[in-house]
Amino acid sequence: MALSLSSTVLAQEPPVRVDISAEKIVTEGKVYYMHPVLRGQTLYSIARAYSVTVELLIRENGITDNSIKEGQVLRIPAAVVAQGQAARNASLNTRGQADSQPDSTRRSATPTRPAARPISSPEQQDERFIYHRVRRGETLGTIANEYGITVRELKRANKGLLFPHEGDYLMIPRRRLSSRQQQRVHEEPVIEAPADTITADTLLIEDEPEEFTVPAERTVINRLHGSVKVAVLFPFFIRENNASSYIDSASLDTQGNRIYREVTRSSSYIYDGSLPFLEAYEGVLIAVDSLRTLGLTVEMDVYDTGADTLGIYRLMHAGTLDDVDLILGPVFSYHLEQIAGWAAERNIPLVSPVSLRDRNIVENKPTLYRVFPSEAIVREVMAGQLKDHPDSRVVFLYADSAMYDPATSDLWNRIVRTLNDSTATDSTRLTSHYYTGVSPGRNVYGHVAAIDSLLLPDRENIIVLASSNSSVVSTIFSALHGLKRRYDIKVMGYPEIRGLETIDLKYYYELELLIPLDSYVDYDSPAAMAFSSRFLKKFKTEPMAESFAWRGFDIAWYFIGGLATGGKEFLRDPGIFNPALLCLEPDFRRDNRQDGYENRGIFMMYYHKDMTIEINRPWPPPVIEEQVVAEPFRFIFSGSSEHNRER
């Protein structure tokens, strides 16, 4: 045992130095260090460097097995770090004083409390923010009034903050302070956040009104000049795709013991998590080839970001992205949070290429472009559709009691505002009804009667479904189908309804369903058929209907082509570039200069009783829609790909 122990000690690697991270964030009013774990670092060594306990690291980062891995990013409360450092310094000072005293004095001496750190003035804290420590009894309103800003501005600077607690740190935008308020802050300075300057995620930008171009005609490109350098940051999961085998442990032997066996994967195996982004990259390649044939020089570097934060961290600090003109990606919200501030400081446009759940991802990220609209934009478009039906009865059906779901209440409020802007809302114009599809004693007819009482026979009735729950939607459609002979009924619902497999497709047509879509491909259009032909020639297969290749092409063509034709002006006002695309109709705008751009271009799909589908594009008049969409590329592309295998 002694031999084994000594061998273990000899085999240990020398300890890896742990440096205090310079990267900080503010989350829910608290300041955190963001420490990337390097090879050889342990929980103990990191805790020792930051003067905190191992238990704190485990609790703050949800660590369950007492282990960490390279590339993992740990968050460490800066206030606790400061307290630990102060205690350690006090201990060292006391020990040094005790060593210089006689033994009798040393034994009688008691540790003295360290002197408080002097409170710094605002100028010593940060150029853009003051960090205010919340005192007992303070609210967002009182703090905002103290600094002469609005509660909305305070919330925007402190993303995720709902209720401040005593001891929290809030970021106060410095540019909002008047000279009199600055003088008051000098007289009553606030406590600075512990340790180093915090990296702010908001740029100092003047609030000036912006105007955005509404395209009046299509942009046709015949020739391009110059060059564009692009970085593609997609999670290709190369390591997972390179794994040629895996361990199967699903079987048991006769004794009940698990059987482990190595299984070799097929040569055509593709890791499921990477497939959408491989498809999107194929679309990007075709778009880049198209632009090159028009004379544009496109330099493109491709990086596998994976799912952790280490890859993005290395790219940001290695300098490889410093001179790029455009970044396509990354995909995940936490990657965007990680890199958006860095990109904004360098004025590099950052394109979010997939749908995201985070509705506030563009806040304080002025160079971020969100391609697929948030749910809030979808709800705004749904409410706006009611302007085209000024005389209709609107019945709002919701499935959560008292509209506790924020999405439900938001849609209701938007509808109320829309109808208030057009006509007075009264009992004959707008009403709401709580409907779950479940009734006491399974009384289906009771539900039908309840809906029947809401409808009017002398006008059009528009049913707004504020739910995408399969069982709720199914029962509503069934009930409405039984009433359609006596009433003029149309249904408007969320995009997810289209994918529900429990709904009879004929209900969509007979009830004239209206749903918003963030993208739509007309597979019979000349452009779509030309793209399929080029895709087949390049990759030896055709793109599937739901393939991300369509989106990848449009995103690359739009942003690279827009930069080539409009330069920085395109980034400020994307509406000046309006090419014919395959599945998107971009309409990028933003509410203020501090935030990023979000696409408002949403299609509306109408199901008609004659079993046809009508697609309304998002652009209102005077946009001229072409009868035949011009192909966004001009030549057949030769070439092959190593990705020549069956999907």
Summary of the structure (lengths in Angstrom):
residues: 647
radius of gyration: 30.1
end to end distance: 54.9
largest distance: 102.9
contacts: 1835
relative contact order: 0.10
helix: 37%
strand: 16%
